[in-house]
Amino acid sequence: MIGLAVLLLVLLALSGAPLFAVIAAAALLGFWSSEVDLSVIAIEIYRLTDTPLLVALPLFTFAGYLLAESRTSHRLVRLSRSLLGWMPAELVTVTLFACALFTAFTGATGVTIVALGALLYPALREVGYGDRFSLGLVTSAGSLGLLLPPSLPLILYAVVVQQLDIGAPFSLGQLFVAGILPTLLMLFLLGIWSLWSTRHDVIPLQPFDRRAAWAALRDARWELPLPLVVLGGIYGGWFAVSEAAAMTALYVLLVEVFVYREIPLRALPRIMRESMIVVGGILLILGVSLAFTNFLVDAEVPVKLFEWTRAHIDDRLTFLLLLNLVLLILGAFLDIFSALVIMVPLLLPVALGYGISPVHLGIIFLANMQLGYLTPPVGLNLFIASYRFGRPVEDIYRATFPFLLVLLVAVLLITYLPLLWYG
């Protein structure tokens, strides 16, 4: 009977059923087979309301949707080019940093490729960069920023670990800080590779124009304080993460609707609805996943997984290498939110047994997921770029492969050198 039910669950998943339905069915099956009252699932979903960090999720998501809907991306690129145009490979630097910042605030790498790709890809081609290099750079840069605050995956990871209540306690602020150096490392390595691979291209420098820079600065003056609102407020002790999220959403709303007037009031209900649909999907998956995790803990699955791992893997470094391989494969097939709520409860107890802190695991996890967006055959950003630029996906594979290798080196450094993620 149980075997038939498991087979039906597998068929349900393969047929394209919603992920929350498959997880909820698995949790129901598990508790039913253990003769546990099924009301435990409703209790686990309700327990989410006791999570203080959860308030930040919808507020940051709403702010990100507002930024994506406005012309923030245009102002960001214009300002970066006006300030950095005199530097060698300035447009490469602009592409990397603009994409990382935009992804951090919108929380979606695909949105970055769609929004900034229309600006940056033609600009790269216009100044003399090759077609393959330009495609690879924009597609790869679109996956950066998931480790930068106030990235939604960072917040969700903290929520999941907080619900598990195991390992050394940490604050979301610590996780935010831990993601900065790894992101800078990725940007640095991609910049070095870009300089080397385009060393024979003749790219004209743009002399610094004080008037153009001042005009771009004045144009973006209302959006420039945004990182200070988030980071300065949290680390300056002015307000908590949930309060920072509220301030960010309010600030972005006022600026984009009433100052720039790029988002009409009649569009707000649609933007709210679209952003909250995303949040609702995340919360629904999170709730049923926590219920399923509760069953796994009751069945001692993490303990058995740790014992099996210990029996076959003796040292911490080998476990980290295996962890990277597993996460890269998962990142190519699962979206980052599903991977977080499904895999973190299983991996965290095992990682703790090898002396890996929850903060380190979080950075490793998200760095690999970030790389998974570019991993063939089904990396999400590869198909988004193929659609956005009207190119065969095979061209995108070839264009992004060198950048994928550079990012893989960065992930290995992040994994084996904790100094990079915790100062």
Order of alpha helices (4+ residues) and beta strands (2+ residues): alpha-alpha-alpha-alpha-alpha-alpha-alpha-alpha-alpha-alpha-alpha-alpha-alpha-alpha-alpha-alpha-alpha-alpha-alpha-alpha
